[in-house]
Amino acid sequence: MPELELIAARREKLARLRERGINPYPYEFSRTHTAAELRQQFGNLPPAQHTGVEAAVAGRIMALRRMGRVTFADLHDRSGKIQIFLTPQNLGSETYEFWLEVLDIGDVVGVRGEVFTTKTGELSVAGRELVMLAKSLRPLPEKWHGLRDVETRYRERALDFLANPKAREILIKRAIILRTIRNYLDERGFIEVETPILQPIPGGASARPFVTHHNELDRDLYLRIAPELYLKRLLVGGLEKVYEIGRNFRNEGISSEHNPEFTALEAYEAYTDYQGMMELAEGLIEACVLAVAGTTRLEYQGRWIDFSRPWRRVPLLELVAEASGCDVEKPLPELLADLERRGISVPEHLKQGPKGKVIEHLLETCAEKTLWDPTFVLDYPLDISPLAKRKRDRPDLTERFELYIAGKEVANAFSELNDPEEQRERFLAQEKLRAQGDEEAQRIDEDFLRDLELGMPPAGGIGIGIDRLTMILTDSSSIREVLAFPLLR
């Protein structure tokens, strides 16, 4: 039947329920067991065994099978499936026939009755009472298991979660990852904090912000692109170990690895540096892998990733030189000429510099997809790292790393710059880039500089992309799979 006819038929059944004095959307139902709890308690019963135990279960009907004077239903809840056994003897003949006339696949019901096993050994609940909890007015796709169209899945996520157990499992694993991160940091003395999402100056990263307007203050505000500068101000205030897990917003493109609204962890620890952040990243991510997979090896998109420690460490300049075949230490004009001779394209807007952006482009285009097992890429050029300390033996570089797993950037970390005078100089250099048309260049934040002048202890900081990490740990090819409700075109 066409969908509109199916909906009309279900609405007629809804009317019949109300005519009979049944509220098809009641307030509550006292459930005693989930499907998993029943299986844990009675899963080893032999066939044709009665327990004498009454249970009340609730969930969505995903299958109905009438076999003579007996009807079987598959009831799904958050923990799994339990079979419901309906007969005229248990419900009464007239009630039994009524329910079969008004029930549909997709209805949410509650059932009370004895737990037993059928002759074939299937654990079941013999329904003596059936309660409609939510009449479903729309049919599930192709007997509920046929939702395959990707566009439909992402636009109708509630339907997707109903139809695809894997989609639900990804969100469950995401929750495990978040809980593991919090437990890991809390056990090591970190304090979870919250910083503003509406900010007067978008700082802490190189990105284009979203702009909004506050009517009462009559001023523009920005959705945060990163919480970094606020978290460092807490270090100044004496909170020596802080972290935040929250949403960031960047007015950029949408792709399989980018969503304008994304979740990140940022953590800062006083009296350490980027070496300490590498140790933190290894331990924290290993804990997440073990929590999700139970092993330090897992498969992603048909290839295995080995998370065994220690992870590879490689300097950025060495990596890019090897991948491109070019001497990346040359001055920018010579480097660009060398790249052109080798047929390696560089976008026009990058050719004006700074050179660090060209090196970053080479990393993204020539090297990052080769970084499969976890790899720390170390020591980024100063001109693209305005918030990181200079490298101790190479002042043109910074103590910064990015962590790559499965060809994806998962984390970014620094030995944090805490010299307020040098930080001001770095901000001024960024302002010059903005004046030249770089919309992602960072701005001067006077409030941050004021607090930095009070004295911030040496510190290491790290940001980890929760969405990308979840992609890898759940074998998801698109970021949309790991977001409950992704933004679509």
Salt bridges, closest charged atoms under 4 A:
GLU54 OE1 - ARG128 NE 2.68
ASP74 OD2 - ARG65 NH1 3.25
ASP77 OD2 - ARG31 NH1 3.90
GLU94 OE1 - ARG20 NH2 2.79
GLU97 OE2 - ARG66 NH2 2.95
GLU97 OE2 - ARG69 NH1 3.20
GLU101 OE1 - ARG16 NH2 2.90
ASP104 OD1 - LYS13 NZ 2.75
ASP104 OD2 - LYS135 NZ 2.63
ASP107 OD2 - LYS135 NZ 2.93
GLU114 OE1 - HIS50 ND1 3.35
GLU122 OE2 - ARG39 NH2 3.36
GLU129 OE1 - ARG112 NH1 3.18
GLU151 OE2 - ARG155 NE 2.53
ASP160 OD1 - ARG153 NE 2.86
ASP160 OD2 - ARG157 NH1 2.57
GLU187 OE1 - ARG188 NH1 3.74
GLU192 OE2 - ARG182 NH2 2.93
ASP218 OD1 - HIS213 NE2 3.14
ASP220 OD1 - HIS213 ND1 2.90
GLU228 OE2 - LYS232 NZ 2.89
GLU244 OE2 - ARG224 NH1 2.96
GLU257 OE2 - LYS369 NZ 3.52
GLU257 OE2 - LYS408 NZ 2.85
GLU261 OE2 - ARG247 NE 3.30
GLU269 OE2 - LYS241 NZ 3.81
ASP273 OD2 - ARG392 NH2 2.81
GLU282 OE2 - ARG313 NH1 3.36
GLU286 OE1 - ARG309 NH2 3.01
GLU329 OE1 - ARG394 NH2 3.31
ASP338 OD2 - LYS330 NZ 3.29
ASP338 OD1 - ARG341 NH2 3.61
ASP338 OD1 - ARG342 NE 3.11
GLU348 OE2 - LYS351 NZ 2.93
ASP379 OD2 - LYS391 NZ 3.23
ASP393 OD1 - LYS391 NZ 3.81
ASP396 OD2 - ARG394 NH2 2.77
GLU399 OE2 - ARG392 NE 2.62
GLU402 OE2 - ARG400 NH2 3.05
GLU416 OE1 - LYS232 NZ 2.62
GLU422 OE2 - ARG390 NE 2.77
GLU422 OE2 - ARG426 NH2 2.90
ASP438 OD2 - LYS357 NZ 2.72
GLU439 OE1 - ARG208 NH1 3.48
GLU446 OE1 - ARG424 NH2 2.97
ASP447 OD1 - ARG450 NH1 3.36
ASP451 OD2 - ARG233 NE 2.74
ASP451 OD1 - ARG450 NE 3.22
ASP467 OD1 - ARG174 NH2 2.81
GLU481 OE1 - ARG153 NH2 2.96
